[in-house]
Amino acid sequence: MTRLLVMVLMATLAGYALHALAQGRAEIRTAVTTLGTSSSNGLSFAWFYDAADRTVYMCRTSGASADAIDCKAKAALP
């Protein structure tokens, strides 16, 4: 009788563990989407949209230095 009770308890716990694992969700964040680009007189601009934060980013580069990328401008959408 004790062996049967232990087996039923183990089966119940295993079922609960499978149910708990099935309820877990991984947060998958999509990459930012490019909205557009523009360039003029040695300056380049690019606009990106982050769907997770509902934010638009504007990045600027200058032709003088390849490492000079400025992405400080952002706006949150309602």
C-alpha positions, 0 to 999 in steps of 0.5 A: 500500500505504501509503495502505491501511495509513493508512486501516485505521489511521484506521478502527481509531482511529475505532472505538476513539474511538467505543467510548471515547465510548460507555463514558462515563457521565454522573452524574445525581443525583436531587433530594431527595424530600420525606418529610413536613411538620409545623407547630405554634405558628409552627414548621414542619418538613420532612423530605427524603431524598437517595437519592444519599447515603442521608441524611435532612435535617430543616429548620425554619423559624419564622414570625417571619422568612421567611428563617430556615431551618435545615437543619443536622440530618441522619442517614445511613442504613445 
